[in-house]
């Protein structure tokens, strides 16, 4: 019976090496997507994406082990993971006034989970290709959309004492630069008041020059160029 024990031991060692390979691969792939999110200072960054990817690999791996030993459906546990990921994704979605942020990051968490499941079930090439596609979409899709539409997006947060007093002056500057105003909201809090302003132009706009003109308006405390949700 010693030869049987040796075979089982060798199989266990091979199984452990495969698992280690899967975990290393998901750390690299999920880490790439997580790093991109962290670079843009999003709610879920590198560690969150890596941990979620590792969890997906382990759950898929466990599903396969259960199937091999009991014949039970290997997809039951991963299916529960996909249902539960919605709660984690919801934690990254933020609402600021009429604006909703974090939807893209929530979607990236779901995607990393799927990539982890692919690795857990042995679809390595699929996982690698999916990671590259997701990274390209997250990093460069906004450039493509702007070039296709031939427009420049402007999103500014203008801090001032009384936003209503500066609206007309800001509108004039936007008209001079041929920028259409899409949204204009006034926000007030105990610490500050500001205009949340979004615009679009069919021409290329020098944002630095635009901000300088706006800063020349009296009563304006500061102007921030806000990144669109990526």
C-alpha positions as CSV (number, residue, x, y, z in Angstrom):
1,X,0.0,0.0,0.0
2,X,3.0,2.3,0.2
3,X,3.0,2.9,-3.5
4,X,-0.6,4.2,-3.2
5,X,0.4,6.6,-0.5
6,X,3.3,7.9,-2.7
7,X,0.9,8.5,-5.6
8,X,-1.5,10.4,-3.3
9,X,1.3,12.4,-1.8
10,X,2.6,13.3,-5.3
11,X,-0.9,14.3,-6.5
12,X,-1.2,16.5,-3.4
13,X,2.1,18.2,-4.1
14,X,1.1,18.8,-7.7
15,X,-2.2,20.2,-6.6
16,X,-0.5,22.6,-4.2
17,X,1.9,23.8,-6.9
18,X,-1.1,24.5,-9.2
19,X,-2.9,26.4,-6.4
20,X,0.2,28.5,-5.7
21,X,0.5,29.3,-9.5
22,X,-3.2,30.4,-9.5
23,X,-2.8,32.6,-6.5
24,X,0.4,34.3,-8.0
25,X,-1.4,34.8,-11.3
26,X,-4.5,36.5,-9.7
27,X,-2.2,38.7,-7.5
28,X,-0.6,40.0,-10.7
29,X,-3.8,40.4,-12.8
30,X,-6.0,41.8,-10.0
31,X,-3.1,43.9,-8.8
32,X,-2.8,45.5,-12.3
33,X,-6.5,46.6,-12.2
34,X,-6.4,47.6,-8.6
35,X,-3.3,49.7,-9.2
36,X,-5.1,51.5,-12.0
37,X,-8.0,52.3,-9.6
38,X,-5.7,53.4,-6.8
39,X,-3.8,55.6,-9.2
40,X,-7.0,57.6,-9.8
41,X,-7.7,57.6,-6.1
42,X,-10.8,55.5,-6.2
43,X,-12.6,54.0,-3.2
44,X,-11.3,50.4,-3.9
45,X,-7.6,50.1,-4.7
46,X,-4.9,47.6,-5.2
47,X,-5.4,45.6,-1.9
48,X,-9.2,45.4,-2.3
49,X,-9.0,44.1,-5.8
50,X,-6.2,41.6,-5.0
51,X,-8.0,40.2,-1.9
52,X,-11.2,39.9,-3.9
53,X,-9.4,38.1,-6.7
54,X,-7.7,35.7,-4.3
55,X,-11.0,35.0,-2.7
56,X,-12.6,34.1,-6.1
57,X,-9.7,31.8,-6.9
58,X,-10.0,30.0,-3.6
59,X,-13.8,29.6,-3.9
60,X,-13.5,28.2,-7.5
61,X,-10.7,25.9,-6.3
62,X,-12.9,24.7,-3.4
63,X,-15.8,24.2,-5.8
64,X,-13.6,21.9,-8.0
65,X,-12.4,20.0,-4.9
66,X,-15.9,19.4,-3.6
67,X,-17.0,18.2,-7.1
68,X,-14.0,15.8,-7.3
69,X,-14.7,14.3,-3.9
70,X,-18.5,14.3,-3.7
71,X,-19.8,14.9,-7.2
72,X,-21.7,18.1,-6.0
73,X,-22.2,21.0,-8.4
74,X,-18.9,22.9,-8.6
75,X,-20.6,26.2,-9.5
76,X,-22.9,26.5,-6.4
77,X,-20.3,28.2,-4.2
78,X,-19.0,30.6,-6.9
79,X,-22.6,31.5,-7.7
80,X,-23.1,32.7,-4.1
81,X,-19.9,34.8,-4.4
82,X,-21.3,36.6,-7.5
83,X,-24.5,37.3,-5.6
84,X,-22.7,38.6,-2.6
85,X,-20.2,40.8,-4.5
86,X,-23.0,43.4,-5.0
87,X,-22.8,44.4,-1.3
88,X,-19.1,45.1,-1.6
89,X,-19.6,47.0,-4.9
90,X,-22.3,49.1,-3.3
91,X,-19.8,50.4,-0.8
92,X,-17.7,52.0,-3.5
93,X,-20.7,54.0,-5.0
94,X,-20.9,57.5,-3.6
95,X,-23.6,60.1,-4.2
96,X,-22.7,63.8,-4.1
97,X,-25.7,66.0,-4.8
98,X,-26.9,64.9,-8.2
99,X,-23.7,63.1,-9.1
100,X,-23.0,59.4,-8.6
101,X,-19.4,58.2,-8.4
102,X,-17.8,54.8,-8.1
103,X,-19.9,52.9,-10.5
104,X,-16.9,52.0,-12.7
105,X,-14.9,50.8,-9.6
106,X,-17.9,48.7,-8.5
107,X,-17.9,47.1,-12.0
108,X,-14.2,46.5,-11.8
109,X,-14.6,44.6,-8.6
110,X,-17.2,42.3,-10.2
111,X,-14.8,41.9,-13.2
112,X,-11.9,41.0,-10.9
113,X,-14.1,38.4,-9.2
114,X,-14.9,36.8,-12.6
115,X,-11.2,36.8,-13.6
116,X,-10.4,35.1,-10.3
117,X,-13.1,32.4,-11.0
118,X,-11.6,31.9,-14.5
119,X,-8.2,31.3,-12.9
120,X,-9.7,29.0,-10.2
121,X,-11.3,26.9,-12.9
122,X,-8.1,26.8,-15.0
123,X,-9.1,29.2,-17.8
124,X,-5.7,31.1,-17.6
125,X,-5.6,32.5,-21.1
126,X,-9.1,33.9,-20.7
127,X,-8.2,35.5,-17.4
128,X,-5.1,37.2,-18.9
129,X,-6.9,38.5,-22.0
130,X,-9.8,39.8,-19.9
131,X,-7.4,41.6,-17.6
132,X,-5.7,43.3,-20.5
133,X,-9.0,44.4,-22.0
134,X,-10.3,45.7,-18.7
135,X,-7.1,47.7,-18.0
136,X,-7.2,49.3,-21.5
137,X,-10.9,50.2,-21.0
138,X,-10.3,51.7,-17.6
139,X,-7.1,53.6,-18.6
140,X,-7.9,54.9,-22.1
141,X,-11.6,54.7,-22.9
142,X,-12.2,58.3,-21.9
143,X,-9.6,59.4,-24.5
144,X,-11.3,57.5,-27.2
145,X,-14.8,58.8,-26.3
146,X,-13.6,62.4,-26.4
147,X,-11.8,61.9,-29.8
148,X,-14.8,60.2,-31.3
149,X,-17.2,62.9,-30.2
150,X,-14.7,65.7,-31.0
151,X,-15.4,67.5,-27.8
152,X,-13.7,68.5,-24.5
153,X,-15.3,67.9,-21.2
154,X,-15.0,70.5,-18.5
155,X,-15.9,69.8,-14.9
156,X,-15.0,72.5,-12.3
157,X,-15.7,73.1,-8.6
158,X,-15.6,76.8,-7.9
159,X,-15.4,77.8,-4.3
160,X,-16.7,81.2,-3.3
161,X,-18.6,83.1,-0.6
162,X,-21.8,83.7,-2.6
163,X,-22.2,81.4,-5.7
164,X,-25.2,83.3,-7.1
165,X,-23.1,86.5,-7.4
166,X,-20.6,85.0,-9.8
167,X,-22.8,82.8,-12.0
168,X,-23.2,85.5,-14.8
169,X,-19.5,86.2,-14.9
170,X,-18.7,82.5,-15.2
171,X,-21.3,82.1,-17.9
172,X,-19.7,84.9,-19.9
173,X,-16.3,83.3,-19.7
174,X,-17.7,80.0,-20.9
175,X,-19.5,81.7,-23.8
176,X,-16.3,83.4,-24.8
177,X,-14.6,80.0,-25.0
178,X,-17.5,78.5,-26.8
179,X,-18.3,76.0,-23.9
180,X,-21.8,74.8,-23.5
181,X,-22.9,74.5,-19.9
182,X,-24.5,71.1,-19.2
183,X,-24.9,71.3,-15.4
184,X,-24.7,74.0,-12.9
185,X,-25.4,73.2,-9.2
186,X,-25.0,75.3,-6.1
187,X,-23.8,73.5,-3.0
188,X,-23.6,75.0,0.5
189,X,-22.2,73.6,3.7
190,X,-21.1,74.9,7.1
191,X,-17.5,75.2,5.8
192,X,-17.9,76.4,2.2
193,X,-20.2,77.2,-0.7
194,X,-19.3,76.3,-4.3
195,X,-20.6,75.9,-7.8
196,X,-20.5,72.5,-9.3
197,X,-20.2,73.2,-13.1
198,X,-20.0,70.9,-16.1
199,X,-19.5,72.0,-19.7
200,X,-18.6,70.7,-23.1
201,X,-16.9,72.3,-26.1
202,X,-16.5,71.2,-29.7
203,X,-13.1,72.8,-29.6
204,X,-10.0,72.0,-27.6
205,X,-9.9,74.1,-24.5
206,X,-6.9,75.3,-22.5
207,X,-8.1,74.4,-19.0
208,X,-5.3,76.3,-17.3
209,X,-6.2,79.5,-19.2
210,X,-9.9,78.9,-18.4
211,X,-9.2,78.5,-14.7
212,X,-7.0,81.6,-14.6
213,X,-9.8,83.7,-16.2
214,X,-12.3,82.4,-13.6
215,X,-9.9,83.0,-10.8
216,X,-9.7,86.7,-11.9
217,X,-13.4,87.1,-10.9
218,X,-13.7,88.8,-7.5
219,X,-15.0,86.8,-4.5
220,X,-13.8,83.5,-5.9
221,X,-11.7,81.6,-3.4
222,X,-10.6,78.7,-5.5
223,X,-11.2,76.6,-8.7
224,X,-10.7,72.8,-8.9
225,X,-10.5,70.8,-12.1
226,X,-12.5,67.7,-11.2
227,X,-11.8,64.5,-13.0
228,X,-14.7,62.7,-14.6
229,X,-15.5,59.3,-13.1
230,X,-13.1,56.8,-14.7
